[in-house]
Each structure stands twice: as structure tokens, then as C-alpha cells.
């Protein structure tokens, strides 16, 4: 028979951790594919808004531990940015694959938890999608949130699988396919969150701006930045300095 503490640890609203995969907001280090459309300073400011709104989304979940996983060199800056909103943990190794491996090795060590690693540029994701992803983990070994470009915006598990993120393909159009292939090799059951999109190129900015005009409270800092961006773009097109 389980003890009362064990029962609590396995209850639906306990033992949940959401880990935001982040980098320090430095010019040339974040959202690099936006550099073709925005200045380095603008990209950095935009990323700060995305990250802060993503942390706010994470903190809006009930009974969820919130953390940031990042390169070791970024810890101090992200601790200052996050404040009391999240603990900051240095990953072991370099690159996204090492970061994801570090998430599950660190947060599942010596305890039962449902862990979800979440990207830092989807603050507009409906909160219910994250709740459903945690629920999916009660019945599956792994949960994945696919993106429309062949990647994924979240991945969750209840244990550490060191080879799950091994090999190349991270950040490419085959990232999801490769992840699912490795899950099959490990004989892991996989459940899926709703497909979504992340913010990589200028067209994504336009789509996000349209969504947040209708519901700015979903990501208020990002919505405010996008309003300024659209205003500046309109002024640039007209050359008059007025809309």
C-alpha cells in the first residue's frame, strides 16, 4: 500500500514541472532567422518580450514548478530576467539536444514527475494545451507538440532517456520525425499535444500580430512590441511618419 506522501506525489495536479528552453537575450544569439527582417537590437528586444510572456504563461498554471534550462554562460543573465518567476538550471553540453537531455536527467532524478520542456517563443499558446499535455503524460511515456514546419514546440516525459535526443536534426524540418523514430526504437508510447507554430521568420511575426490584436492579454509584452513594429513598418512604407 502506498503511503500518503506517495499518493500525493502521484495525484493529477502534483509532480508537474514546466521547463522553458531559453538563451540569454544577446544580439546575434537568439531568433537568428529574424535577422533578415529586423535589426539585432530589435530581435533581442522581441525575444525578451517572448520569454517574459512565456514565463507568465508558465506561472499561470496551477501546481506546476517552473524552471529555465539554458547554456551555462547564460545563467546569470537569465536569473536576473526571470527573478522569482523560475529557477534557472545550466545544461550539460552544448546545443538544444544537450539541453533537452539535461532537462529530463536533472528534473527526474530521484523523484517521480511529469516534465515538459517548452520553447521560449510560444507565449500565445492556449494554457489548456499545456494542461492537456501534462494529462497526456499520465497515459504515455512521451508527449510531443508538433509544429507546422516539422519540428516541435514541446516535449515531455516522466523519465530520462539519454538517447531520445541523440544525433543530428534538431531545429530542422525532420526534427519531429527523428524524435518519433528514436521513441519507436526505445519502445516508448507517444501522445500528442495540439499542433502549433513558433516564431522564426517575418511571416510568423505577421501571423502573431494578427492574433494578438484580437487578444493582447494572452501575451501583453509581445503584443505591445508588435504594435510598435507594425506602426514603424507602416511609417516606413508611407515615408510620411504617419499611419
C-alpha positions in Angstrom: 0.0 0.0 0.0 1.3 3.5 -0.9 2.0 6.0 1.9 0.1 9.3 1.9 3.1 11.1 0.6 3.3 8.7 -2.4 -0.3 9.1 -3.1 0.1 12.9 -3.1 3.1 12.6 -5.5 1.0 10.7 -8.0 -2.1 12.8 -7.8 -3.2 14.5 -11.1 -2.2 18.0 -10.0 1.1 17.2 -8.3 4.6 16.4 -9.6 4.5 18.6 -12.7 7.4 20.7 -13.9 7.4 23.0 -17.0 11.0 23.8 -18.2 11.4 26.7 -20.6 14.3 26.2 -23.0 16.0 29.7 -23.2 19.1 31.6 -24.0 20.3 35.0 -22.7 18.9 37.8 -24.9 22.0 38.8 -26.7 22.2 40.3 -30.2 23.1 37.6 -32.7 22.4 34.7 -30.3 18.5 34.5 -30.4 15.9 34.2 -33.1 18.7 34.5 -35.7 16.3 33.8 -38.7 14.6 37.1 -38.0 17.8 38.9 -38.7 16.9 39.3 -42.3 13.9 41.4 -41.3 14.9 43.1 -38.1 17.9 44.8 -36.6 19.9 42.8 -34.0 18.6 45.2 -31.3 15.0 44.7 -32.4 15.4 40.9 -32.4 16.8 40.9 -28.9 14.0 43.2 -27.6 11.4 41.0 -29.2 12.9 37.8 -27.7 12.8 39.4 -24.3 9.1 40.0 -24.7 8.5 36.5 -25.9 10.4 35.0 -23.0 8.8 37.1 -20.3 5.4 36.4 -21.6 6.2 32.7 -21.9 7.2 32.7 -18.2 4.0 34.4 -17.3 2.1 31.7 -19.2 4.0 29.0 -17.3 3.3 30.7 -13.9 -0.4 30.8 -14.7 -0.6 27.0 -14.4 -1.7 25.7 -11.1 0.6 23.3 -9.1 3.4 23.5 -11.6 7.1 24.0 -10.8 8.6 26.4 -13.4 12.2 26.4 -14.4 14.6 27.6 -17.2 17.2 25.3 -18.8 20.0 27.3 -20.6 23.7 27.2 -21.5 26.0 27.6 -18.5 27.2 31.0 -19.8 23.6 32.4 -19.7 22.6 31.5 -16.2 23.4 34.9 -14.5 21.6 37.0 -17.2 18.5 34.7 -17.1 18.4 34.7 -13.3 18.1 38.5 -13.4 15.5 38.4 -16.2 13.4 35.7 -14.5 13.6 37.0 -11.0 11.4 34.9 -8.8 9.3 33.5 -11.7 11.6 30.5 -12.3 14.6 28.7 -11.2 17.5 28.6 -13.7 19.5 25.5 -14.4 22.6 25.2 -16.5 22.5 22.4 -19.1 25.3 19.9 -19.5 26.8 20.1 -23.0 26.1 22.4 -25.9 23.2 22.7 -28.2 19.5 22.0 -28.0 19.8 18.3 -27.9 22.1 18.5 -24.9 19.7 21.0 -23.3 16.7 18.6 -23.7 18.7 15.7 -22.4 19.7 17.8 -19.4 16.1 18.7 -18.6 15.0 15.1 -18.1 18.2 14.0 -16.4 18.0 16.8 -13.9 14.3 17.0 -13.1 13.5 13.3 -12.9 16.5 12.4 -10.7 15.3 10.5 -7.6 11.7 11.6 -8.0 8.5 10.9 -9.9 7.5 13.9 -12.0 5.8 14.7 -15.3 8.3 17.0 -17.1 7.6 19.2 -20.1 10.3 21.1 -22.0 8.7 24.1 -23.7 10.1 26.6 -26.2 10.5 30.2 -25.2 8.6 31.7 -28.2 5.1 30.5 -27.9 3.6 32.7 -25.1 0.4 32.8 -27.1 -0.2 29.1 -26.8 -3.6 28.5 -25.0 -3.0 27.4 -21.4 -5.3 24.5 -21.9 -2.8 22.9 -24.4 -0.2 22.7 -21.7 -2.7 21.3 -19.2 -3.7 18.7 -21.7 -0.1 17.8 -22.4 0.6 17.1 -18.8 -2.6 15.0 -18.7 -1.4 13.1 -21.8 1.7 12.1 -19.8 -0.4 10.2 -17.3 -1.0 7.6 -20.0 2.1 7.8 -22.3 5.8 7.7 -21.9 6.3 10.8 -24.0 4.2 13.7 -25.2 5.1 15.9 -28.2 3.7 19.2 -29.5 4.3 19.3 -33.3 5.0 22.5 -35.2 3.7 23.0 -38.7 7.3 23.2 -40.1 8.3 19.6 -39.0 9.7 20.4 -35.6 8.1 20.5 -32.1 7.4 23.2 -29.6 7.2 21.0 -26.5 8.3 17.5 -25.5 7.5 15.8 -22.2 8.4 12.6 -20.3 8.4 11.0 -16.9 11.9 9.6 -17.1 15.3 10.3 -18.6 16.0 8.6 -21.9 19.6 9.7 -22.8 19.4 8.6 -26.5 16.0 10.2 -27.2 17.6 13.4 -28.4 20.8 11.9 -29.8 22.1 12.6 -33.2 21.5 15.5 -35.6 18.4 17.0 -37.0 17.5 19.4 -34.1 16.0 22.6 -35.4 15.3 21.2 -38.9 12.2 20.1 -40.8 12.9 16.5 -39.8 13.3 17.1 -36.1 9.9 15.6 -35.2 10.3 12.6 -37.5 13.7 11.8 -36.0 12.4 12.2 -32.4 9.5 9.8 -33.1 11.9 7.3 -34.8 14.1 7.2 -31.7 11.0 6.9 -29.5 9.9 3.8 -31.5 13.4 2.3 -31.1 13.1 2.8 -27.4 9.6 1.3 -27.4 8.1 4.4 -25.8 4.4 5.2 -26.2 3.9 8.7 -27.6 0.9 11.0 -27.2 0.5 14.3 -29.0 -0.5 17.9 -28.0 -2.2 20.2 -30.5 -0.1 21.3 -33.4 1.0 24.9 -33.2 3.5 27.3 -34.7 6.6 29.1 -33.3 8.1 32.4 -34.3 11.0 32.0 -36.7 10.6 34.3 -39.7 8.8 37.6 -40.6 5.6 35.8 -41.8 5.3 34.4 -38.3 5.5 37.9 -36.9 2.6 39.0 -39.1 0.5 36.0 -38.0 1.3 36.5 -34.4 0.5 40.3 -34.6 -2.9 39.5 -36.1 -3.7 37.0 -33.3 -2.6 39.3 -30.5 -4.6 42.3 -31.9 -7.7 40.2 -31.1 -6.4 39.0 -27.7 -3.4 41.1 -26.4 -3.8 39.8 -22.9 -2.5 36.4 -24.0 1.0 37.9 -24.3 0.9 41.6 -23.4 4.6 42.5 -23.7 4.8 40.8 -27.1 1.5 42.4 -28.2 2.9 45.9 -27.3 6.2 45.2 -29.1 4.3 44.0 -32.2 2.1 47.2 -32.2 5.2 49.3 -32.3 6.7 47.1 -35.0 3.6 47.4 -37.2 3.5 51.2 -36.7 7.2 51.5 -37.7 6.6 49.3 -40.7 3.6 51.4 -41.8 5.6 54.7 -41.4 8.4 53.2 -43.4 6.1 52.3 -46.3 4.4 55.7 -46.5 7.5 57.7 -45.8 5.4 60.3 -44.1 6.0 59.4 -40.5 2.2 58.9 -40.1 -0.2 56.0 -40.5 
